[in-house]
Amino acid sequence: MRPCGVADETYEKDMAIVRTWQHWTILLCTLAVLYTFPLYGSYYFISLINYLSRVIIIVLGLQLVSGHCGQISFGQVAFMAVGAYGSAIFTTTLDIPFLLALPLSGLLAGTIGIIGGAPSLRIKGFYLSIATLAIHFVLMWLILHVEFLGANRGLTCPPAKIGPLVFDTEEKMYYLFVTVMLIMTFGAKNIERSHVGRAFVAIRDNDLAAEVMGINLFYYKLLAFFISCFYAGVAGSLMAHQNLVIHPDQFTLLTAIEYVGMIIVGGMGSIPGVFFGVIFIVGLNELVMTFTPLLAGWFPLLGAGFTASIGVIVFGAVVALFLLFEPYGVAHRWEIFKTSYRLYPFARSG
């Protein structure tokens, strides 16, 4: 007898990333739209998707270390800076091809993350978050004061080049950014459903119970930190070759806090939640930038200080509202919808 709704008959099918023919159809249509978008999309939206792709890569790494492994980190922006500066030095000073410099930048950020994070990962909770703040300030201080890194002058970086292809426009960079983002998403999803991802979740839920079950806490925490820094380094490399000029002022603590807010809004411990959170917060920022000049004109008594900081105010209010009323993020609502869809034609109870 054929079961109603969507039923999985094997563990392999249950754990598959793409499970049904509907999923395959949606996936292929989405890829077709993504890779043909520059043919008909406007410059604004192409640039926006480039930015979204880069941020998604960063937040994917943060999701693995914070959402899955439970290690709150505010150092993601600093390791993105390591990747950006590393890629600039690899491609200019050492004349390494971009295709090799991209993963090397991630490995460099991951290695420095291990060196800086190893002592910090013997603590947890609030103390770990403060330690990652210290890592951020130490790395940014070194970048500002080490001469071969450009100090406060910054560094220049050539456009990305793969063979005869030079990615020197937003339209050309679009294909690079989207492709790298999809590869990194596929990698994060596979880490999530592997024994490593299950170890991360066990540590997040109850580290004492995980240790009793034989999970090496320090090893897996360090591995989560390395993977997170690797993702940040890759995103930093893409940023460097997109902006062509990198400067310490591009890597602020406020941006690091914004990335943490994205996984809170999207949903902690969920790969789709990364996409929901990034799109939600970036879209919110775009709306704020659009309507802030109008608010300044309508309410001049608010003052320049208020209108200049309204973006931070709105961001803080949104994160607070999600923590109060939807602590599991947008991804939770998405899972509820999918559950009701799988049970079709029966109504979801409760």
C-alpha positions as CSV (number, residue, x, y, z in Angstrom):
1,M,0.0,0.0,0.0
2,R,1.4,3.4,-1.0
3,P,1.9,5.7,2.0
4,C,0.4,9.2,1.9
5,G,2.6,12.2,1.9
6,V,6.4,11.9,1.8
7,A,7.9,8.8,3.3
8,D,11.5,7.6,3.5
9,E,12.1,3.9,3.3
10,T,15.9,3.9,4.0
11,Y,18.3,5.8,6.2
12,E,20.2,6.8,3.1
13,K,17.2,8.5,1.6
14,D,16.2,10.1,4.9
15,M,19.7,11.7,5.2
16,A,20.0,12.7,1.5
17,I,20.4,16.5,0.8
18,V,18.0,16.3,-2.1
19,R,15.3,13.7,-1.3
20,T,12.4,13.9,-3.8
21,W,11.8,14.7,-7.4
22,Q,10.2,18.0,-6.3
23,H,13.4,18.9,-4.5
24,W,15.5,18.0,-7.6
25,T,13.1,20.2,-9.8
26,I,13.4,23.2,-7.4
27,L,17.2,22.7,-7.2
28,L,17.8,22.6,-10.9
29,C,15.4,25.5,-11.6
30,T,17.2,27.6,-8.9
31,L,20.6,26.8,-10.4
32,A,19.3,27.7,-13.8
33,V,18.0,31.1,-12.6
34,L,21.2,31.7,-10.6
35,Y,23.6,31.1,-13.5
36,T,21.5,33.0,-16.1
37,F,20.7,35.9,-13.9
38,P,23.5,38.2,-15.1
39,L,22.0,38.0,-18.6
40,Y,18.9,39.9,-17.6
41,G,19.5,41.1,-14.0
42,S,20.4,44.7,-13.1
43,Y,23.8,45.7,-11.9
44,Y,22.4,46.5,-8.4
45,F,21.0,43.0,-7.9
46,I,24.1,41.3,-9.3
47,S,26.3,43.3,-6.8
48,L,23.8,42.4,-4.1
49,I,24.0,38.7,-4.8
50,N,27.8,38.9,-4.9
51,Y,27.7,40.5,-1.4
52,L,25.2,38.0,-0.1
53,S,27.3,35.1,-1.4
54,R,30.4,36.3,0.4
55,V,28.5,36.9,3.7
56,I,26.8,33.5,3.4
57,I,30.2,31.8,3.3
58,I,31.3,33.7,6.4
59,V,28.1,32.9,8.3
60,L,28.2,29.2,7.3
61,G,31.5,28.9,9.1
62,L,30.1,30.7,12.1
63,Q,27.1,28.5,12.1
64,L,29.3,25.4,12.3
65,V,31.2,26.6,15.3
66,S,28.4,28.4,17.1
67,G,25.1,26.9,15.9
68,H,26.3,23.3,15.7
69,C,29.2,23.1,18.2
70,G,27.9,25.7,20.7
71,Q,31.1,27.8,20.8
72,I,30.1,31.5,20.5
73,S,32.7,33.4,18.5
74,F,33.1,37.1,17.7
75,G,36.4,36.6,15.8
76,Q,35.0,35.8,12.4
77,V,35.7,39.2,10.9
78,A,39.3,39.1,12.1
79,F,39.9,35.8,10.4
80,M,38.3,37.2,7.3
81,A,40.9,39.9,7.4
82,V,43.6,37.2,7.7
83,G,42.3,35.6,4.6
84,A,42.1,38.9,2.7
85,Y,45.6,40.0,3.6
86,G,46.9,36.5,3.0
87,S,45.4,36.3,-0.5
88,A,46.8,39.8,-1.4
89,I,50.3,38.7,-0.4
90,F,50.0,35.3,-2.1
91,T,49.0,36.8,-5.4
92,T,51.2,39.9,-5.4
93,T,54.4,39.2,-3.4
94,L,54.6,35.5,-3.9
95,D,52.9,35.4,-7.4
96,I,50.7,32.5,-6.5
97,P,47.7,31.9,-8.9
98,F,44.4,32.9,-7.5
99,L,42.9,29.4,-7.8
100,L,45.6,28.2,-5.3
101,A,45.6,31.4,-3.2
102,L,41.9,31.0,-2.4
103,P,42.2,27.7,-0.4
104,L,45.6,28.8,0.9
105,S,44.0,31.9,2.4
106,G,41.4,29.7,4.1
107,L,44.2,27.4,5.4
108,L,46.2,30.4,6.7
109,A,43.1,31.7,8.6
110,G,42.4,28.2,9.9
111,T,46.0,27.7,11.1
112,I,46.1,31.1,12.9
113,G,42.7,30.3,14.3
114,I,44.1,27.1,15.8
115,I,47.1,28.9,17.3
116,G,45.0,31.6,18.8
117,G,42.0,29.5,19.6
118,A,43.6,26.5,21.2
119,P,44.1,28.1,24.7
120,S,40.6,29.7,24.4
121,L,38.8,26.5,23.7
122,R,39.6,25.1,27.2
123,I,36.9,27.6,28.4
124,K,33.3,27.9,27.3
125,G,30.3,30.1,27.3
126,F,30.7,33.8,28.2
127,Y,34.4,33.4,28.8
128,L,35.0,31.9,25.3
129,S,33.1,34.8,23.7
130,I,35.2,37.3,25.5
131,A,38.4,35.4,24.5
132,T,37.3,35.5,20.8
133,L,36.8,39.3,21.2
134,A,40.4,39.5,22.5
135,I,41.6,37.5,19.4
136,H,39.8,40.0,17.2
137,F,41.5,43.0,18.8
138,V,45.0,41.3,18.8
139,L,44.8,40.3,15.1
140,M,43.6,43.8,14.1
141,W,46.3,45.4,16.1
142,L,48.9,43.3,14.4
143,I,47.5,44.1,11.0
144,L,47.7,47.8,11.8
145,H,51.3,47.8,13.1
146,V,53.0,45.2,10.9
147,E,54.7,47.0,8.1
148,F,54.7,44.4,5.3
149,L,50.9,44.2,5.8
150,G,50.6,47.8,4.9
151,A,50.0,49.0,8.4
152,N,47.3,51.7,8.3
153,R,47.8,52.2,4.6
154,G,46.3,48.9,3.7
155,L,47.2,46.7,0.7
156,T,46.3,46.6,-3.0
157,C,45.1,43.3,-4.5
158,P,44.8,42.3,-8.2
159,P,41.5,41.1,-9.6
160,A,40.9,37.3,-9.5
161,K,42.3,35.5,-12.5
162,I,41.8,31.8,-13.5
163,G,43.8,31.1,-16.7
164,P,42.7,33.6,-19.3
165,L,39.6,34.6,-17.4
166,V,39.9,37.8,-15.4
167,F,37.1,38.6,-13.0
168,D,37.4,42.3,-13.1
169,T,33.7,43.3,-13.2
170,E,30.7,42.5,-11.0
171,E,29.1,40.4,-13.7
172,K,32.2,38.2,-14.1
173,M,32.7,38.0,-10.3
174,Y,29.1,36.9,-9.9
175,Y,29.9,33.4,-11.4
176,L,32.9,33.1,-9.1
177,F,31.2,34.2,-6.0
178,V,28.0,32.1,-6.6
179,T,30.1,29.0,-7.5
180,V,32.3,29.2,-4.4
181,M,29.3,29.8,-2.2
182,L,27.5,26.7,-3.5
183,I,30.6,24.6,-3.0
184,M,31.0,25.8,0.5
185,T,27.3,25.3,1.3
186,F,27.5,21.7,0.0
187,G,30.6,21.2,2.2
188,A,28.9,22.6,5.3
189,K,25.8,20.5,4.7
190,N,27.9,17.3,4.4
191,I,29.9,18.2,7.5
192,E,26.5,18.7,9.3
193,R,25.3,15.2,8.4
194,S,28.7,13.4,9.0
195,H,30.0,11.9,12.3
196,V,31.9,15.2,12.8
197,G,28.6,17.2,12.6
198,R,27.0,14.8,15.1
199,A,29.9,15.2,17.4
200,F,29.5,19.0,17.2
201,V,25.8,18.7,18.1
202,A,26.6,16.4,21.0
203,I,29.1,18.9,22.4
204,R,26.7,21.7,22.0
205,D,23.8,19.9,23.7
206,N,25.8,18.5,26.6
207,D,29.5,18.4,26.6
208,L,29.8,16.3,29.7
209,A,27.6,13.6,28.2
210,A,29.5,13.8,24.9
211,E,32.8,13.3,26.8
212,V,31.4,10.3,28.6
213,M,30.4,8.8,25.2
214,G,34.1,9.0,24.1
215,I,34.0,12.3,22.1
216,N,37.3,14.2,22.4
217,L,36.0,17.6,23.3
218,F,39.2,19.6,22.7
219,Y,39.8,18.0,19.3
220,Y,36.3,18.6,18.0
221,K,36.1,22.1,19.4
222,L,39.4,22.9,17.7
223,L,38.2,21.3,14.5
224,A,35.0,23.4,14.5
225,F,37.1,26.5,15.1
226,F,39.4,25.6,12.3
227,I,36.6,25.0,9.8
228,S,34.9,28.3,10.8
229,C,38.2,30.2,10.3
230,F,38.8,28.4,7.0
231,Y,35.4,29.6,5.7
232,A,36.1,33.2,6.9
233,G,39.5,33.1,5.2
234,V,38.0,32.0,1.9
235,A,35.4,34.8,2.1
236,G,38.2,37.3,2.9
237,S,40.1,36.2,-0.2
238,L,37.0,36.8,-2.3
239,M,36.5,40.2,-0.7
240,A,40.1,41.2,-1.3
241,H,39.9,40.4,-5.1
242,Q,36.6,42.1,-5.3
243,N,37.5,45.4,-3.6
244,L,41.1,45.5,-4.9
245,V,42.1,47.5,-1.9
246,I,41.9,46.1,1.7
247,H,42.2,48.2,4.8
248,P,41.8,47.5,8.6
249,D,38.8,49.8,8.7
250,Q,36.8,47.3,6.6
251,F,36.9,44.7,9.4
252,T,35.0,46.1,12.3
253,L,33.7,44.4,15.5
254,L,30.2,45.7,14.7
255,T,30.2,43.5,11.5
256,A,31.2,40.5,13.6
257,I,28.2,41.1,15.9
258,E,26.0,41.4,12.9
259,Y,27.1,38.0,11.7
260,V,26.1,36.5,15.1
261,G,22.8,38.2,14.7
262,M,22.3,36.6,11.4
263,I,22.5,33.1,12.8
264,I,20.1,34.1,15.6
265,V,17.5,35.4,13.2
266,G,18.0,32.6,10.7
267,G,18.1,29.8,13.3
268,M,21.0,28.4,15.3
269,G,22.2,25.0,14.1
270,S,20.5,25.2,10.7
271,I,22.3,25.5,7.3
272,P,19.1,26.9,5.6
273,G,18.9,29.2,8.6
274,V,22.1,30.8,7.3
275,F,20.4,31.8,4.1
276,F,17.3,33.0,5.9
277,G,19.3,35.1,8.4
278,V,21.7,36.6,5.8
279,I,18.9,37.6,3.4
280,F,16.8,38.9,6.2
281,I,19.4,41.1,7.8
282,V,21.0,42.3,4.5
283,G,17.5,43.1,3.2
284,L,16.7,44.9,6.4
285,N,19.9,47.0,6.0
286,E,18.9,47.9,2.4
287,L,15.5,49.0,3.6
288,V,17.0,51.1,6.4
289,M,19.4,52.8,4.0
290,T,16.5,53.5,1.6
291,F,14.1,55.0,4.2
292,T,16.6,56.8,6.6
293,P,16.9,59.9,4.3
294,L,13.1,60.1,4.2
295,L,12.9,59.9,8.0
296,A,15.5,62.6,8.3
297,G,13.4,64.8,6.1
298,W,10.1,64.1,7.8
299,F,11.4,64.3,11.3
300,P,14.3,66.8,11.4
301,L,14.1,67.2,15.2
302,L,15.4,63.6,15.6
303,G,18.9,64.9,14.8
304,A,21.7,63.6,12.7
305,G,22.9,61.3,15.5
306,F,19.7,59.4,15.6
307,T,19.3,59.0,11.8
308,A,23.0,57.9,11.5
309,S,22.5,55.2,14.1
310,I,19.0,54.0,13.1
311,G,20.5,50.9,11.3
312,V,22.1,49.7,14.5
313,I,18.9,50.4,16.5
314,V,16.7,48.5,14.1
315,F,19.2,45.6,14.0
316,G,19.3,45.4,17.8
317,A,15.5,45.5,18.0
318,V,15.1,42.8,15.5
319,V,17.5,40.4,17.2
320,A,15.9,41.1,20.6
321,L,12.4,40.4,19.2
322,F,13.6,37.1,17.7
323,L,15.2,36.1,20.9
324,L,12.0,36.8,22.8
325,F,9.3,35.5,20.4
326,E,11.1,33.2,17.9
327,P,14.4,31.9,19.5
328,Y,14.7,29.1,16.9
329,G,14.7,31.6,14.1
330,V,13.1,31.7,10.7
331,A,14.4,28.2,10.0
332,H,12.0,26.9,12.6
333,R,9.0,28.3,10.7
334,W,10.4,26.8,7.6
335,E,10.6,23.3,9.2
336,I,7.0,23.6,10.4
337,F,5.9,24.4,6.9
338,K,7.8,21.4,5.5
339,T,6.3,19.1,8.1
340,S,2.8,20.2,7.1
341,Y,3.7,19.7,3.5
342,R,5.1,16.2,4.1
343,L,1.8,15.2,5.9
344,Y,-0.4,16.4,3.0
345,P,-3.3,15.6,2.4
346,F,-3.7,15.4,6.2
347,A,-3.9,18.6,8.3
348,R,-1.1,19.1,10.8
349,S,-2.3,18.8,14.3
350,G,-1.5,21.3,17.0
